[in-house]
Amino acid sequence: MVDIPIMGCGGMWDWKDCAQFILMGCSITQLCTAPMFQGFDMVKGLIDGLGKYLAGKGMASVNELVGLGYKKYIDHGNLSRDYHMKAQIDRDKCINCHKCFFACRDGTMHAIDIDEENKTVISGRCVGCGLCPQVCPIPGCITLKRV
């Protein structure tokens, strides 16, 4: 809707997030926290994943992707408020790294506590922002559930 390049930054963790920013009109993307947590090797996965996605769509360039998702855009005020998401931790998978605890405490709602067994637990303050599953190094350990 504007005639200037749009840069997307903040919250990108992998190639899927990057693709979503591009689909919404960003011709430039920037990552900071993801490489800090995952190391700079994550950029290879970003490039490979985005490349496979583009190939699957029959696109030769990421520029073909810019703005294609905008037609599906819904104003935040028009989103459904009929449900709430809340994080859940699989205590059997938890390795007590506490990355979710620190990310939540320092970046969002302070909704994760550490119990007497040194495991993380979700408190009633959780708003389902989705940061904790992103920082957890164990796939499937933390999931968002509709409540």
MDTraj code that builds the backbone (N, CA, C; nanometers):
import mdtraj as md
import numpy as np

residues = "MET VAL ASP ILE PRO ILE MET GLY CYS GLY GLY MET TRP ASP TRP LYS ASP CYS ALA GLN PHE ILE LEU MET GLY CYS SER ILE THR GLN LEU CYS THR ALA PRO MET PHE GLN GLY PHE ASP MET VAL LYS GLY LEU ILE ASP GLY LEU GLY LYS TYR LEU ALA GLY LYS GLY MET ALA SER VAL ASN GLU LEU VAL GLY LEU GLY TYR LYS LYS TYR ILE ASP HIS GLY ASN LEU SER ARG ASP TYR HIS MET LYS ALA GLN ILE ASP ARG ASP LYS CYS ILE ASN CYS HIS LYS CYS PHE PHE ALA CYS ARG ASP GLY THR MET HIS ALA ILE ASP ILE ASP GLU GLU ASN LYS THR VAL ILE SER GLY ARG CYS VAL GLY CYS GLY LEU CYS PRO GLN VAL CYS PRO ILE PRO GLY CYS ILE THR LEU LYS ARG VAL".split()
xyz = np.array([
    [0.0809, -0.1200, 0.0000],
    [0.0000, 0.0000, 0.0000],
    [0.0848, 0.1259, 0.0000],
    [0.2170, 0.1068, 0.0108],
    [0.3079, 0.2210, 0.0081],
    [0.4129, 0.1964, -0.0990],
    [0.4738, 0.3032, -0.1456],
    [0.5729, 0.2916, -0.2518],
    [0.7159, 0.2951, -0.2006],
    [0.7365, 0.2426, -0.0804],
    [0.8706, 0.2330, -0.0240],
    [0.8921, 0.0891, 0.0229],
    [1.0162, 0.0445, 0.0283],
    [1.0410, -0.0907, 0.0787],
    [0.9995, -0.1022, 0.2256],
    [0.9446, -0.2183, 0.2605],
    [0.9061, -0.2454, 0.3985],
    [1.0017, -0.3499, 0.4535],
    [1.0575, -0.3221, 0.5714],
    [1.1464, -0.4173, 0.6365],
    [1.0726, -0.4838, 0.7512],
    [1.0788, -0.6155, 0.7560],
    [1.0189, -0.6907, 0.8650],
    [1.1260, -0.7357, 0.9618],
    [1.1040, -0.7096, 1.0895],
    [1.1974, -0.7572, 1.1911],
    [1.1196, -0.7760, 1.3208],
    [1.1691, -0.8637, 1.4033],
    [1.1058, -0.8889, 1.5316],
    [1.0176, -1.0116, 1.5282],
    [1.0625, -1.1176, 1.5895],
    [0.9815, -1.2369, 1.6024],
    [1.0079, -1.3462, 1.5005],
    [1.0952, -1.3232, 1.4064],
    [1.1258, -1.4285, 1.3090],
    [1.2194, -1.5302, 1.3723],
    [1.1836, -1.6576, 1.3583],
    [1.2608, -1.7645, 1.4196],
    [1.3138, -1.8633, 1.3175],
    [1.2431, -1.8756, 1.2052],
    [1.2836, -1.9723, 1.1034],
    [1.2342, -1.9254, 0.9667],
    [1.2545, -2.0108, 0.8654],
    [1.2186, -1.9716, 0.7298],
    [1.0688, -1.9479, 0.7142],
    [0.9869, -2.0205, 0.7913],
    [0.8418, -2.0034, 0.7811],
    [0.8014, -1.8632, 0.8264],
    [0.8612, -1.8186, 0.9367],
    [0.8318, -1.6832, 0.9845],
    [0.8771, -1.5798, 0.8820],
    [0.9942, -1.6017, 0.8254],
    [1.0467, -1.5095, 0.7245],
    [0.9524, -1.5037, 0.6043],
    [0.9058, -1.6204, 0.5607],
    [0.8122, -1.6252, 0.4475],
    [0.6849, -1.5481, 0.4794],
    [0.6355, -1.5575, 0.6022],
    [0.5136, -1.4857, 0.6388],
    [0.5340, -1.3349, 0.6319],
    [0.6492, -1.2868, 0.6764],
    [0.6781, -1.1432, 0.6666],
    [0.6814, -1.1001, 0.5201],
    [0.7442, -1.1821, 0.4362],
    [0.7533, -1.1496, 0.2942],
    [0.6146, -1.1525, 0.2302],
    [0.5356, -1.2536, 0.2634],
    [0.3999, -1.2623, 0.2102],
    [0.3170, -1.1386, 0.2454],
    [0.3462, -1.0782, 0.3595],
    [0.2706, -0.9602, 0.4007],
    [0.3306, -0.8291, 0.3485],
    [0.4299, -0.8394, 0.2604],
    [0.4773, -0.7195, 0.1914],
    [0.6191, -0.6759, 0.2205],
    [0.6899, -0.7464, 0.3065],
    [0.8277, -0.7075, 0.3368],
    [0.9219, -0.7548, 0.2273],
    [0.9974, -0.6613, 0.1723],
    [1.0978, -0.6987, 0.0728],
    [1.2352, -0.7118, 0.1374],
    [1.2430, -0.6773, 0.2647],
    [1.3668, -0.6879, 0.3425],
    [1.3291, -0.7488, 0.4773],
    [1.4080, -0.8450, 0.5243],
    [1.3850, -0.9016, 0.6570],
    [1.5142, -0.8975, 0.7371],
    [1.4981, -0.8958, 0.8683],
    [1.6137, -0.8891, 0.9582],
    [1.5899, -0.9823, 1.0755],
    [1.6898, -1.0591, 1.1102],
    [1.6819, -1.1460, 1.2270],
    [1.7917, -1.1075, 1.3247],
    [1.7615, -1.1172, 1.4526],
    [1.8616, -1.0897, 1.5550],
    [1.8592, -1.1995, 1.6613],
    [1.7460, -1.2160, 1.7274],
    [1.7366, -1.3103, 1.8387],
    [1.7539, -1.4546, 1.7934],
    [1.6967, -1.4901, 1.6793],
    [1.7067, -1.6287, 1.6321],
    [1.8518, -1.6731, 1.6164],
    [1.9373, -1.5980, 1.5474],
    [2.0775, -1.6402, 1.5410],
    [2.1477, -1.6365, 1.6776],
    [2.1042, -1.5457, 1.7646],
    [2.1644, -1.5419, 1.8985],
    [2.1363, -1.6716, 1.9735],
    [2.0138, -1.7225, 1.9629],
    [1.9761, -1.8451, 2.0325],
    [2.0228, -1.9701, 1.9587],
    [2.0143, -1.9681, 1.8250],
    [2.0398, -2.0883, 1.7467],
    [2.1778, -2.0934, 1.6831],
    [2.2498, -1.9829, 1.6857],
    [2.3789, -1.9764, 1.6176],
    [2.3590, -1.9352, 1.4726],
    [2.4652, -1.8853, 1.4125],
    [2.4550, -1.8347, 1.2757],
    [2.4338, -1.9452, 1.1725],
    [2.4558, -2.0705, 1.2112],
    [2.4294, -2.1810, 1.1193],
    [2.2819, -2.1895, 1.0823],
    [2.1951, -2.1290, 1.1644],
    [2.0516, -2.1332, 1.1349],
    [2.0183, -2.0625, 1.0038],
    [2.1057, -1.9754, 0.9589],
    [2.0811, -1.9025, 0.8341],
    [2.0770, -1.9993, 0.7162],
    [2.1597, -2.1044, 0.7194],
    [2.1564, -2.2044, 0.6124],
    [2.0182, -2.2703, 0.6060],
    [1.9627, -2.3063, 0.7216],
    [1.8290, -2.3643, 0.7245],
    [1.7241, -2.2671, 0.6738],
    [1.7435, -2.1402, 0.7030],
    [1.6524, -2.0359, 0.6559],
    [1.6551, -2.0284, 0.5038],
    [1.7743, -2.0258, 0.4475],
    [1.7891, -2.0170, 0.3020],
    [1.7358, -2.1434, 0.2348],
    [1.7735, -2.2609, 0.2893],
    [1.7273, -2.3879, 0.2307],
    [1.5754, -2.4011, 0.2379],
    [1.5183, -2.3711, 0.3543],
    [1.3735, -2.3835, 0.3715],
    [1.2969, -2.2900, 0.2809],
    [1.3423, -2.1672, 0.2727],
    [1.2764, -2.0695, 0.1864],
    [1.2903, -2.1100, 0.0397],
    [1.4082, -2.1614, 0.0028],
    [1.4306, -2.2060, -0.1341],
    [1.3380, -2.3212, -0.1728],
    [1.3213, -2.4179, -0.0815],
    [1.2320, -2.5314, -0.1081],
    [1.0869, -2.4848, -0.1165],
    [1.0499, -2.3917, -0.0314],
    [0.9140, -2.3373, -0.0344],
    [0.8864, -2.2699, -0.1681],
    [0.9801, -2.1866, -0.2125],
    [0.9636, -2.1171, -0.3407],
    [0.9562, -2.2165, -0.4561],
    [1.0433, -2.3169, -0.4540],
    [1.0426, -2.4179, -0.5606],
    [0.9087, -2.4917, -0.5633],
    [0.8556, -2.5232, -0.4440],
    [0.7268, -2.5914, -0.4358],
    [0.6122, -2.5076, -0.4905],
    [0.6283, -2.3778, -0.4866],
    [0.5270, -2.2860, -0.5405],
    [0.5540, -2.2496, -0.6861],
    [0.6642, -2.3037, -0.7428],
    [0.6992, -2.2733, -0.8807],
    [0.7547, -2.1335, -0.8992],
    [0.8136, -2.0789, -0.7943],
    [0.8676, -1.9432, -0.8005],
    [1.0197, -1.9483, -0.8117],
    [1.0744, -1.8611, -0.8947],
    [1.2188, -1.8567, -0.9156],
    [1.2876, -1.7573, -0.8226],
    [1.2128, -1.6643, -0.7673],
    [1.2718, -1.5581, -0.6857],
    [1.1827, -1.5264, -0.5656],
    [1.2447, -1.4908, -0.4568],
    [1.1699, -1.4498, -0.3382],
    [1.0882, -1.3243, -0.3661],
    [1.1295, -1.2470, -0.4648],
    [1.0553, -1.1258, -0.5004],
    [0.9137, -1.1573, -0.5493],
    [0.8933, -1.2768, -0.6017],
    [0.7605, -1.3166, -0.6476],
    [0.6649, -1.3388, -0.5304],
    [0.7196, -1.3567, -0.4124],
    [0.6409, -1.3856, -0.2924],
    [0.5933, -1.2586, -0.2210],
    [0.6630, -1.1491, -0.2445],
    [0.6365, -1.0245, -0.1707],
    [0.4912, -0.9796, -0.1874],
    [0.4202, -0.9720, -0.0758],
    [0.2859, -0.9169, -0.0736],
    [0.1735, -1.0111, -0.1126],
    [0.2033, -1.1354, -0.1495],
    [0.0969, -1.2257, -0.1947],
    [-0.0039, -1.2598, -0.0846],
    [0.0368, -1.2538, 0.0378],
    [-0.0533, -1.2884, 0.1472],
    [-0.1406, -1.1741, 0.1940],
    [-0.1165, -1.0566, 0.1427],
    [-0.1899, -0.9407, 0.1920],
    [-0.3397, -0.9522, 0.1699],
    [-0.3805, -1.0223, 0.0643],
    [-0.5245, -1.0356, 0.0374],
    [-0.5951, -1.1164, 0.1464],
    [-0.5195, -1.1912, 0.2265],
    [-0.5780, -1.2679, 0.3364],
    [-0.5686, -1.1936, 0.4700],
    [-0.5169, -1.0729, 0.4661],
    [-0.4992, -0.9924, 0.5873],
    [-0.6335, -0.9622, 0.6533],
    [-0.6364, -0.9763, 0.7852],
    [-0.7544, -0.9418, 0.8647],
    [-0.7084, -0.8423, 0.9712],
    [-0.7766, -0.7325, 0.9815],
    [-0.7435, -0.6341, 1.0835],
    [-0.7514, -0.6979, 1.2219],
    [-0.6585, -0.6649, 1.3066],
    [-0.6518, -0.7230, 1.4413],
    [-0.7845, -0.7114, 1.5155],
    [-0.8523, -0.6020, 1.4984],
    [-0.9806, -0.5817, 1.5653],
    [-1.0909, -0.6738, 1.5166],
    [-1.0717, -0.7352, 1.4006],
    [-1.1725, -0.8257, 1.3453],
    [-1.1423, -0.9732, 1.3714],
    [-1.0341, -1.0021, 1.4417],
    [-1.0024, -1.1410, 1.4741],
    [-1.0995, -1.1950, 1.5777],
    [-1.1243, -1.3231, 1.5719],
    [-1.2142, -1.3879, 1.6677],
    [-1.1566, -1.3791, 1.8084],
    [-1.2412, -1.3510, 1.9036],
    [-1.2028, -1.3475, 2.0452],
    [-1.2748, -1.4583, 2.1214],
    [-1.3217, -1.5586, 2.0492],
    [-1.4009, -1.6654, 2.1091],
    [-1.3172, -1.7741, 2.1761],
    [-1.1875, -1.7627, 2.1738],
    [-1.1045, -1.8651, 2.2365],
    [-0.9767, -1.8028, 2.2917],
    [-0.9081, -1.8813, 2.3724],
    [-0.7833, -1.8376, 2.4331],
    [-0.6824, -1.9505, 2.4179],
    [-0.5588, -1.9150, 2.3930],
    [-0.4510, -2.0132, 2.3846],
    [-0.3691, -2.0072, 2.5133],
    [-0.3171, -2.1216, 2.5530],
    [-0.2314, -2.1280, 2.6709],
    [-0.1231, -2.2318, 2.6462],
    [-0.0036, -2.2014, 2.6902],
    [0.1085, -2.2941, 2.6745],
    [0.0934, -2.4115, 2.7701],
    [0.1395, -2.5272, 2.7237],
    [0.1443, -2.6469, 2.8080],
    [0.2823, -2.7087, 2.7923],
    [0.3392, -2.7529, 2.9039],
    [0.4720, -2.8129, 2.9032],
    [0.4594, -2.9626, 2.9300],
    [0.5236, -3.0426, 2.8458],
    [0.5314, -3.1874, 2.8675],
    [0.6454, -3.2116, 2.9663],
    [0.6113, -3.2382, 3.0906],
    [0.7121, -3.2504, 3.1965],
    [0.8098, -3.3648, 3.1709],
    [0.7675, -3.4676, 3.0966],
    [0.8578, -3.5784, 3.0664],
    [0.9651, -3.5387, 2.9650],
    [0.9350, -3.4418, 2.8801],
    [1.0314, -3.3969, 2.7802],
    [1.1205, -3.2838, 2.8317],
    [1.0742, -3.2127, 2.9341],
    [1.1463, -3.0954, 2.9848],
    [1.2846, -3.1350, 3.0367],
    [1.3869, -3.0631, 2.9915],
    [1.5246, -3.0905, 3.0346],
    [1.5754, -2.9876, 3.1358],
    [1.4865, -2.9049, 3.1863],
    [1.5205, -2.8057, 3.2885],
    [1.6227, -2.7016, 3.2414],
    [1.6197, -2.6674, 3.1153],
    [1.7133, -2.5652, 3.0667],
    [1.6681, -2.4257, 3.1076],
    [1.5390, -2.4114, 3.1348],
    [1.4769, -2.2864, 3.1804],
    [1.4816, -2.1725, 3.0785],
    [1.5091, -2.2053, 2.9515],
    [1.5086, -2.1013, 2.8482],
    [1.3714, -2.0366, 2.8374],
    [1.2667, -2.1173, 2.8495],
    [1.1305, -2.0628, 2.8421],
    [1.1033, -1.9695, 2.9599],
    [1.1505, -2.0071, 3.0763],
    [1.1312, -1.9254, 3.1965],
    [1.1918, -1.7868, 3.1773],
    [1.3177, -1.7828, 3.1336],
    [1.3847, -1.6542, 3.1175],
    [1.3245, -1.5719, 3.0044],
    [1.2896, -1.6384, 2.8931],
    [1.2289, -1.5652, 2.7817],
    [1.0954, -1.5042, 2.8239],
    [1.0144, -1.5807, 2.8965],
    [0.8838, -1.5310, 2.9399],
    [0.9003, -1.4214, 3.0456],
    [0.9907, -1.4444, 3.1384],
    [1.0115, -1.3451, 3.2442],
    [1.0617, -1.2132, 3.1882],
    [1.1568, -1.2214, 3.0969],
    [1.2222, -1.1001, 3.0484],
    [1.1565, -1.0401, 2.9243],
    [1.0709, -1.1189, 2.8559],
    [1.0174, -1.0698, 2.7304],
    [0.8668, -1.0599, 2.7208],
    [0.7939, -1.1251, 2.8118],
    [0.6490, -1.1198, 2.7961],
    [0.5774, -1.1057, 2.9294],
    [0.5100, -1.2113, 2.9728],
    [0.4133, -1.2004, 3.0818],
    [0.4590, -1.2511, 3.2184],
    [0.5810, -1.3032, 3.2273],
    [0.6266, -1.3645, 3.3529],
    [0.5262, -1.4714, 3.3966],
    [0.4894, -1.5570, 3.3000],
    [0.3844, -1.6566, 3.3219],
    [0.4386, -1.7975, 3.3432],
    [0.5706, -1.8108, 3.3510],
    [0.6308, -1.9420, 3.3746],
    [0.7063, -1.9365, 3.5061],
    [0.6801, -2.0357, 3.5894],
    [0.7476, -2.0465, 3.7189],
    [0.8326, -2.1726, 3.7201],
    [0.9204, -2.1825, 3.8187],
    [1.0015, -2.3023, 3.8397],
    [0.9547, -2.3655, 3.9696],
    [0.9172, -2.4939, 3.9634],
    [0.8616, -2.5606, 4.0812],
    [0.9709, -2.6245, 4.1681],
    [0.9265, -2.6946, 4.2725],
    [1.0181, -2.7557, 4.3675],
    [1.1031, -2.8676, 4.3066],
    [1.0615, -2.9197, 4.1900],
    [1.1390, -3.0228, 4.1203],
    [1.2327, -2.9605, 4.0157],
    [1.2426, -2.8285, 4.0169],
    [1.3264, -2.7530, 3.9232],
    [1.2736, -2.7606, 3.7798],
    [1.1456, -2.7870, 3.7652],
    [1.0819, -2.7926, 3.6337],
    [0.9995, -2.6655, 3.6138],
    [0.9808, -2.6299, 3.4891],
    [0.9017, -2.5114, 3.4585],
    [0.7531, -2.5465, 3.4553],
    [0.6718, -2.4551, 3.5027],
    [0.5267, -2.4720, 3.5028],
    [0.4625, -2.3429, 3.4535],
    [0.3531, -2.3562, 3.3809],
    [0.2802, -2.2413, 3.3277],
    [0.1826, -2.1915, 3.4329],
    [0.1835, -2.0619, 3.4573],
    [0.0916, -2.0036, 3.5550],
    [-0.0346, -1.9527, 3.4843],
    [-0.1268, -1.9048, 3.5615],
    [-0.2506, -1.8485, 3.5090],
    [-0.2302, -1.7185, 3.4334],
    [-0.1101, -1.6616, 3.4385],
    [-0.0825, -1.5364, 3.3689],
    [-0.0571, -1.5562, 3.2187],
    [-0.0483, -1.6815, 3.1736],
    [-0.0173, -1.7104, 3.0332],
    [-0.1262, -1.6537, 2.9415],
    [-0.0818, -1.5818, 2.8368],
    [-0.1742, -1.5264, 2.7382],
    [-0.1600, -1.5958, 2.6020],
    [-0.0792, -1.7010, 2.5970],
    [-0.0640, -1.7758, 2.4729],
    [0.0127, -1.7030, 2.3648],
    [0.1135, -1.6258, 2.4029],
    [0.1875, -1.5468, 2.3040],
    [0.2709, -1.6332, 2.2097],
    [0.3119, -1.7518, 2.2541],
    [0.3870, -1.8427, 2.1677],
    [0.5375, -1.8297, 2.1739],
    [0.5901, -1.7454, 2.2627],
    [0.7352, -1.7313, 2.2715],
    [0.8013, -1.8565, 2.3289],
    [0.7425, -1.9159, 2.4311],
    [0.8074, -2.0294, 2.4979],
    [0.8307, -2.1493, 2.4055],
    [0.7355, -2.1890, 2.3195],
    [0.7669, -2.3002, 2.2292],
    [0.8788, -2.2652, 2.1308],
    [0.8914, -2.1364, 2.1003],
    [0.9957, -2.0941, 2.0069],
    [1.1357, -2.1062, 2.0656],
    [1.1493, -2.0771, 2.1954],
    [1.2831, -2.0809, 2.2554],
    [1.3183, -2.2177, 2.3116],
    [1.2212, -2.3055, 2.3280],
    [1.2465, -2.4392, 2.3836],
    [1.3282, -2.5219, 2.2844],
    [1.4394, -2.5808, 2.3301],
    [1.5230, -2.6595, 2.2384],
    [1.4693, -2.8001, 2.2107],
    [1.3656, -2.8427, 2.2829],
    [1.3118, -2.9776, 2.2667],
    [1.1810, -2.9711, 2.1867],
    [1.1805, -3.0232, 2.0641],
    [1.0583, -3.0193, 1.9831],
    [0.9410, -3.0869, 2.0537],
    [0.8283, -3.0177, 2.0557],
    [0.7072, -3.0738, 2.1147],
    [0.6994, -3.0683, 2.2665],
    [0.8006, -3.0157, 2.3312],
    [0.7975, -3.0071, 2.4779],
    [0.6959, -2.9039, 2.5237],
    [0.6913, -2.7901, 2.4550],
    [0.5937, -2.6862, 2.4891],
    [0.5045, -2.6645, 2.3675],
    [0.3757, -2.6738, 2.3897],
    [0.2782, -2.6530, 2.2826],
    [0.1739, -2.5520, 2.3281],
    [0.1083, -2.4918, 2.2326],
    [-0.0026, -2.4023, 2.2624],
    [-0.1320, -2.4809, 2.2435],
    [-0.2182, -2.4736, 2.3425],
    [-0.3459, -2.5440, 2.3380],
    [-0.4579, -2.4428, 2.3507],
    [-0.5641, -2.4681, 2.2791],
    [-0.6831, -2.3848, 2.2881],
    [-0.7553, -2.4176, 2.4174],
    [-0.7889, -2.3147, 2.4937],
    [-0.8625, -2.3348, 2.6217],
    [-0.9929, -2.2595, 2.6183],
])
top = md.Topology()
chain = top.add_chain()
for i, resn in enumerate(residues, 1):
    res = top.add_residue(resn, chain, resSeq=i)
    for name in ("N", "CA", "C"):
        top.add_atom(name, md.element.get_by_symbol(name[0]), res)
traj = md.Trajectory(xyz[None], top)
